[in-house]
Amino acid sequence: MTRRIFVFVALIALMPALLFAQSEKSVLKKADKLIAKRQYKSAYELLDRYDATNDRAAIVLKKEEIVLNYFSLNIMHMMYALDDLKKGESLDEIRGSMEKMSEMFTFESDSLLLRLLAKNPDDPSLLDGHAAYHYAILFDYGEEMWITYTDSVCWHYIEEASNANVSAKASYLLGLRNTYNADYPSAVRNFKQVIAKDATMWNAYYNMGFAYYNMEQYREALDCFRESYKGYKEIGYKGDAANAMGMIYSKALGNADSGLHCFNLAIQCDPTNLYYHLNRLELFLSMQEPAAYEQMITCWQLAMEDLDNENLFSDVMDMLNMFVEAGRWEEPLAYLKIRADSSESTFEKAMANLYSGLLMAGEDNDAVLYLIRSKELFSELGMDSVVSDIQVFIDGLDH
């Protein structure tokens, strides 16, 4: 009898904890149902009511899933707008709308996960969640900035997640860091870990290809780029993989035909990508293809449409240098002179005059006339730094 009373009392003492555990499971299940119905705001609010202080790992991780994947607007990955989507409404249609500014939720994934990891450093779900956060922000900030600003504590947990083999994303992040630090053998090992855990992370194949390329293991690099090309669904990524194969075939292996085939595949994926066209132009010139002239015109037209490109001036100069090195400088000069007179765009006219003058410099007295005309046009556009650079070049010619 005494034993039964003891067991009964013990059960009563445990009941709140048991009920709370069941309640957490129930809340998570309800949240998943709301997510399936695309009721993202309601799902987050349900979780936040249950654990407003963000002390429960499973709840925090579910909140993280919502804010990282289903936000309408995010600010520095600390404040998020979430919405319950209406029938027929798409998240892509409303994402980024500044109208959502008034409905922001504060959720600082990184600091919250680090706080929980400090108490439970070996928790595989927290390690995986921490890596998922860094994987998500990587694409917004860019590799170099992300690697530079990620602190040692975060790297420690990323390494732990990779070593414990609980997160393909953690191994991917380490692979990027090792590539950035030119430790290519370690990067290859990291990317192989990723693929062993998740063979659909095509970025791992792609970046492993670059690691092999830098070790001059070109066949292995080709295999990696080929796998990423086959796997990528996004056209832009497919184009980059095809372009990388074209560079290896044409430059490292001296196989012009295969290189051209790959550049053509890349251009089919993205016909407006200037760099794919520049690579094909360089190959055409090396093959002495008559099509190089038409390819040059395409490159020029794409450059003129991409005025936000900070490398615009150097990209055009690279294109012209290809012709100069191939001994065919008359062709671009003839085209540039036509555009210098006939273009309706002030910017294009300025560029055409500038590069006509540069190509003619030291060979023709009219070079200075073209350069002065370009200076006047750039002045009209308010591009004072370019005007100054042109004047420096003209002064150098006079001497």
GUVONU-56376 format. One line per 2 residues: number of its first residue (from 1); for each residue x, y negated, z negated of C-alpha. Coordinates in Angstrom, 2 decimals. Example, Ala and Ser with C-alpha at 12.3 -4.5 7.8 and 13.67 -1.06 7.14 Angstrom:
1	12.30 4.50 -7.80  13.67 1.06 -7.14 .
//
This chain:
1	0.00 0.00 0.00  2.81 -2.37 -0.96 .
3	4.56 -1.66 2.38  1.37 -2.43 4.34 .
5	0.98 -5.75 2.52  4.63 -6.60 3.31 .
7	4.16 -5.82 7.02  0.92 -7.82 7.09 .
9	2.58 -10.84 5.43  5.53 -10.58 7.84 .
11	3.18 -10.53 10.83  1.36 -13.61 9.52 .
13	4.72 -15.38 9.14  5.69 -14.47 12.69 .
15	2.35 -15.37 14.27  3.13 -19.06 14.97 .
17	6.36 -18.14 16.77  4.63 -15.37 18.72 .
19	1.77 -17.65 19.68  4.21 -20.39 20.68 .
21	6.22 -17.98 22.85  3.04 -16.79 24.52 .
23	1.97 -20.40 24.92  5.24 -21.28 26.70 .
25	4.77 -18.36 29.05  1.18 -19.43 29.67 .
27	2.19 -23.05 30.34  4.87 -21.97 32.82 .
29	2.35 -19.76 34.60  -0.13 -22.64 34.84 .
31	2.63 -24.91 36.15  3.50 -22.39 38.86 .
33	-0.14 -22.25 39.92  -0.28 -26.06 40.16 .
35	2.95 -26.09 42.20  1.47 -23.50 44.56 .
37	-1.49 -25.85 45.03  0.97 -28.73 45.62 .
39	-0.21 -30.50 42.48  3.29 -31.58 41.53 .
41	2.43 -34.51 39.28  -0.08 -32.44 37.31 .
43	2.43 -29.60 36.91  5.08 -31.97 35.58 .
45	2.66 -33.69 33.19  1.50 -30.32 31.86 .
47	5.10 -29.34 31.09  5.91 -32.75 29.63 .
49	2.96 -32.63 27.24  4.10 -29.22 26.05 .
51	7.77 -30.23 25.55  8.08 -34.02 25.61 .
53	11.45 -33.90 23.83  12.98 -31.51 26.40 .
55	14.20 -28.99 23.83  13.00 -25.79 25.48 .
57	15.26 -24.47 28.21  12.60 -22.75 30.33 .
59	10.42 -25.86 30.36  13.33 -28.17 31.20 .
61	14.38 -25.89 34.07  10.84 -25.85 35.47 .
63	10.72 -29.65 35.27  14.05 -29.77 37.08 .
65	12.66 -27.52 39.83  9.77 -29.94 40.34 .
67	11.74 -33.20 40.36  14.53 -31.90 42.61 .
69	12.30 -30.22 45.17  8.95 -32.00 45.15 .
71	9.65 -35.68 44.43  7.93 -38.40 46.45 .
73	10.65 -40.88 45.51  13.80 -40.61 43.43 .
75	16.11 -43.27 42.04  19.67 -42.13 41.29 .
77	18.31 -38.67 40.40  17.13 -40.04 37.07 .
79	13.68 -41.46 37.85  11.13 -39.71 40.03 .
81	7.71 -40.35 41.52  5.55 -37.23 41.82 .
83	2.17 -36.77 43.46  -0.70 -34.34 43.68 .
85	-1.03 -33.85 47.41  -4.42 -34.10 49.05 .
87	-5.69 -31.66 51.63  -3.79 -32.13 54.88 .
89	-1.21 -34.40 53.22  2.48 -33.62 53.70 .
91	5.25 -34.32 51.22  7.49 -35.43 54.11 .
93	4.88 -38.04 55.10  4.84 -39.79 51.72 .
95	8.42 -39.17 50.60  10.37 -42.40 50.14 .
97	7.32 -44.66 49.92  8.08 -47.66 47.71 .
99	4.41 -47.71 46.67  5.32 -44.90 44.28 .
101	7.55 -47.17 42.20  4.81 -47.76 39.62 .
103	4.42 -44.03 38.84  7.96 -43.08 37.88 .
105	8.92 -40.28 35.46  12.31 -40.41 33.76 .
107	14.12 -37.07 33.84  17.92 -37.07 33.57 .
109	18.64 -33.49 34.59  22.38 -33.58 34.06 .
111	22.41 -34.95 30.50  19.46 -32.78 29.43 .
113	21.05 -29.60 30.75  24.43 -30.46 29.23 .
115	22.74 -30.98 25.85  21.08 -27.55 26.08 .
117	24.28 -25.91 27.34  26.21 -27.28 24.37 .
119	23.91 -25.14 22.17  23.73 -22.14 24.53 .
121	26.90 -22.24 26.70  26.43 -18.70 28.04 .
123	22.76 -18.99 29.00  22.73 -17.84 32.67 .
125	19.53 -19.71 33.53  20.95 -23.00 32.19 .
127	24.24 -22.46 34.00  22.33 -21.79 37.22 .
129	20.10 -24.85 36.65  23.11 -27.09 36.05 .
131	24.72 -25.91 39.31  21.41 -26.40 41.15 .
133	21.32 -30.04 40.05  24.84 -30.71 41.31 .
135	24.13 -28.88 44.55  21.09 -31.13 45.08 .
137	22.88 -34.42 44.49  25.90 -33.40 46.56 .
139	24.02 -34.01 49.81  22.91 -37.49 48.75 .
141	26.28 -38.77 47.58  28.58 -36.98 50.01 .
143	31.31 -34.49 49.21  34.16 -36.88 48.47 .
145	32.21 -39.17 46.14  30.53 -36.24 44.37 .
147	33.81 -34.37 43.81  35.57 -37.53 42.63 .
149	32.92 -38.54 40.10  31.97 -35.13 38.69 .
151	33.54 -34.98 35.22  35.50 -32.16 33.56 .
153	32.57 -31.02 31.37  30.36 -30.50 34.40 .
155	33.15 -28.70 36.25  33.60 -26.41 33.23 .
157	29.99 -25.23 33.41  30.10 -24.94 37.20 .
159	33.16 -22.68 36.83  31.43 -20.67 34.11 .
161	28.38 -20.16 36.34  30.57 -19.00 39.20 .
163	32.74 -16.72 37.06  29.63 -15.13 35.51 .
165	28.27 -14.63 39.02  24.92 -16.19 38.06 .
167	24.88 -18.92 40.71  25.75 -18.87 44.40 .
169	25.49 -22.67 44.35  28.19 -22.93 41.67 .
171	30.60 -20.87 43.77  29.75 -23.06 46.78 .
173	30.57 -26.22 44.81  33.91 -24.76 43.72 .
175	34.62 -23.86 47.33  34.10 -27.48 48.36 .
177	36.38 -28.72 45.59  39.12 -26.27 46.55 .
179	38.78 -27.28 50.20  39.01 -30.95 49.19 .
181	42.18 -30.12 47.22  43.60 -28.17 50.19 .
183	43.54 -24.89 48.22  42.12 -23.00 51.20 .
185	42.72 -19.40 50.00  40.74 -20.14 46.82 .
187	38.04 -21.84 48.87  37.67 -18.74 51.04 .
189	37.28 -16.60 47.91  34.61 -18.96 46.59 .
191	32.63 -18.93 49.82  32.83 -15.13 49.99 .
193	31.34 -15.07 46.47  28.49 -17.25 47.73 .
195	27.75 -14.98 50.68  27.87 -11.84 48.51 .
197	25.18 -13.37 46.30  23.14 -15.18 48.98 .
199	23.90 -14.30 52.59  21.49 -17.00 53.83 .
201	23.60 -19.94 52.56  24.86 -20.79 56.03 .
203	26.81 -23.79 54.71  29.12 -21.31 53.02 .
205	29.98 -19.68 56.37  30.46 -23.12 57.93 .
207	32.81 -24.41 55.23  34.67 -21.12 55.05 .
209	35.29 -21.60 58.77  37.06 -24.88 58.06 .
211	39.13 -23.28 55.31  40.27 -20.57 57.74 .
213	40.89 -23.20 60.42  43.21 -25.11 58.10 .
215	45.10 -21.88 57.44  45.38 -21.45 61.25 .
217	43.38 -18.23 61.08  41.36 -19.18 64.13 .
219	39.61 -15.88 64.86  38.29 -15.70 61.30 .
221	37.21 -19.34 61.59  35.33 -18.58 64.80 .
223	33.50 -15.69 63.16  32.37 -17.98 60.34 .
225	31.19 -20.77 62.64  29.40 -18.23 64.81 .
227	27.51 -16.85 61.79  26.52 -20.34 60.66 .
229	25.36 -21.22 64.19  23.16 -18.13 64.31 .
231	21.78 -18.72 60.83  21.15 -22.46 60.78 .
233	17.58 -23.51 61.45  18.33 -27.27 61.44 .
235	19.34 -28.37 64.93  21.94 -30.86 63.69 .
237	23.78 -28.20 61.69  23.64 -25.76 64.60 .
239	25.21 -28.44 66.78  28.05 -29.00 64.30 .
241	28.79 -25.27 64.21  28.84 -25.04 68.03 .
243	31.04 -28.13 68.21  33.50 -26.60 65.72 .
245	33.71 -23.45 67.86  34.34 -25.62 70.91 .
247	37.22 -27.37 69.16  38.86 -24.06 68.25 .
249	38.49 -22.57 71.72  39.66 -25.69 73.56 .
251	42.42 -26.94 71.25  43.70 -23.97 69.21 .
253	43.16 -21.06 71.60  43.45 -22.83 74.97 .
255	40.24 -21.25 76.26  38.67 -24.13 78.17 .
257	35.70 -22.21 79.55  34.58 -20.95 76.14 .
259	35.21 -24.39 74.68  33.02 -26.00 77.33 .
261	30.27 -23.45 76.71  30.28 -24.30 72.99 .
263	30.29 -28.06 73.58  27.34 -27.59 75.92 .
265	25.51 -25.67 73.18  26.24 -28.48 70.72 .
267	24.91 -31.12 73.15  21.78 -29.04 73.76 .
269	21.19 -29.15 69.99  21.69 -32.91 69.78 .
271	21.98 -34.75 73.13  22.54 -38.10 71.34 .
273	25.60 -37.07 69.31  28.48 -39.21 70.59 .
275	31.19 -36.98 69.10  29.98 -33.87 70.91 .
277	30.10 -35.83 74.17  33.55 -37.25 73.41 .
279	34.88 -33.75 72.80  33.41 -32.55 76.09 .
281	34.87 -35.60 77.87  38.34 -34.82 76.54 .
283	37.99 -31.25 77.77  36.75 -32.38 81.20 .
285	39.80 -34.62 81.58  42.17 -31.81 80.59 .
287	40.45 -29.56 83.16  40.62 -32.38 85.78 .
289	36.88 -32.13 86.19  35.28 -34.77 88.46 .
291	32.36 -34.77 86.01  34.56 -36.66 83.54 .
293	33.48 -40.03 85.00  29.77 -39.33 84.50 .
295	30.55 -38.03 81.03  32.37 -41.28 80.25 .
297	29.28 -43.29 81.25  27.16 -41.13 78.95 .
299	29.59 -41.75 76.08  29.56 -45.49 76.72 .
301	25.77 -45.62 76.77  25.51 -43.62 73.55 .
303	28.06 -45.90 71.89  26.08 -48.98 72.88 .
305	22.95 -47.46 71.32  24.74 -46.68 68.04 .
307	25.63 -50.18 66.85  25.49 -49.13 63.18 .
309	28.42 -46.78 63.72  31.29 -48.23 61.70 .
311	33.78 -46.41 63.94  32.25 -47.84 67.12 .
313	35.30 -49.84 68.29  37.78 -47.03 67.61 .
315	35.49 -44.41 69.21  35.29 -46.41 72.44 .
317	39.04 -47.00 72.41  39.61 -43.26 71.94 .
319	37.42 -42.62 74.98  39.36 -45.10 77.12 .
321	42.71 -43.76 75.92  41.69 -40.31 77.15 .
323	41.42 -41.73 80.67  44.66 -43.70 80.34 .
325	46.54 -40.59 79.21  45.06 -38.67 82.13 .
327	46.26 -41.40 84.53  42.70 -42.35 85.48 .
329	42.37 -45.79 83.91  40.98 -47.36 87.12 .
331	37.67 -45.49 86.72  36.67 -46.86 83.30 .
333	37.96 -50.32 84.24  35.75 -50.45 87.34 .
335	32.73 -49.44 85.28  33.51 -51.89 82.45 .
337	33.83 -54.80 84.89  30.35 -54.05 86.21 .
339	28.89 -53.94 82.70  30.79 -57.12 81.77 .
341	28.79 -58.99 84.41  25.48 -57.17 84.68 .
343	24.49 -56.05 81.19  21.47 -57.76 79.66 .
345	22.78 -57.01 76.16  25.11 -59.67 74.73 .
347	26.82 -57.05 72.58  27.43 -54.66 75.48 .
349	28.67 -57.53 77.64  31.07 -58.56 74.85 .
351	32.34 -54.98 74.47  32.77 -54.54 78.23 .
353	34.75 -57.78 78.53  36.88 -56.84 75.53 .
355	37.84 -53.42 76.80  38.34 -54.64 80.36 .
357	40.86 -57.12 78.98  42.56 -54.48 76.86 .
359	42.89 -52.07 79.80  44.29 -54.82 82.01 .
361	46.65 -56.28 79.38  50.22 -56.53 80.73 .
363	49.07 -55.44 84.18  46.81 -58.25 85.39 .
365	46.68 -61.98 84.65  42.86 -61.79 84.49 .
367	43.15 -59.82 81.23  43.22 -62.99 79.14 .
369	40.12 -64.34 80.93  38.16 -61.20 79.99 .
371	39.44 -61.38 76.40  38.48 -65.03 76.06 .
373	35.02 -64.28 77.44  34.61 -61.43 74.97 .
375	35.69 -63.72 72.14  33.02 -66.25 73.13 .
377	30.33 -63.57 73.23  31.30 -62.08 69.87 .
379	31.27 -65.61 68.45  27.66 -65.98 69.66 .
381	26.87 -62.79 67.77  28.46 -64.13 64.59 .
383	31.12 -61.40 64.53  33.90 -63.66 63.24 .
385	36.31 -60.95 62.17  36.29 -59.45 65.69 .
387	36.83 -62.94 67.15  39.89 -63.39 64.92 .
389	41.32 -59.99 65.91  40.92 -60.79 69.63 .
391	42.67 -64.14 69.18  45.60 -62.41 67.46 .
393	45.84 -60.02 70.42  45.73 -62.91 72.93 .
395	48.48 -64.75 70.99  50.60 -61.61 71.19 .
397	50.20 -61.49 74.98  51.40 -65.08 75.30 .
399	54.64 -64.10 73.61 .
//
